[in-house]
Amino acid sequence: VQLVESGGGLVQPGGSLRLSCAASGFTFGSSAMSWNRQVPGKGIEWVADIYSDGTAYYWSFVKGRFTASRDNAKNMMYLQMDSLKPDDTAVYYCVKGRDYSTRGQGTQVTVSS
């Protein structure tokens, strides 16, 4: 399993970012995936699950602001993040299912004015 996250950066409160996750080494199209995040010194927080058919479920803190999607033909997963808040600042990871050992290097999202 190899997962590579990208798309993070510095954004002002209220702004948007789109994260990407490139997957390889397993049958992505039939695998449930998740987005997670971690603030230094704290545990991993689950953000969203997305199933093989595109059905997604979200943590209440991000519901209505974040949208997970996937392109099974391209082995890609995405997280559109809108109305970003300073509390969204974290390293974001994509994970195969809920197996956190599969996470990639992560992508840093910083929300600050």
C-alpha positions, 0 to 999 in steps of 0.5 A: 500500500502506498498513499501520497497526499498533496495539496496542502498549504497556507490559507486564510480563514474562510478560504478553501483548499483541495487535497489529493491522495494518490493510491497504489499497491492495492485494489483502490476501486474496491477499498473504503478509504478515509481522511484523517488529521493530526495536530502535533502532540495530539492523536489522529482525528478521523475526518471522513470515510468514503466508500468504493461507491463514493458514499461519504460520511463526515465528522460533525465538525467538518460536515457541510464544509468538507467534501470527500470524493474519489476517482476510481479510474485514476486511483485518486481521492480528494478532500475539498475543504471550504470555509476553513477555520484556524482549528482545521490546521493540521497534517492531513492523511489519507488512509486505507480503511481505518488502518492508520499504518497505511498513511502517507507522509501527509500534507500540512494545512495551515489556516491563519490570517 
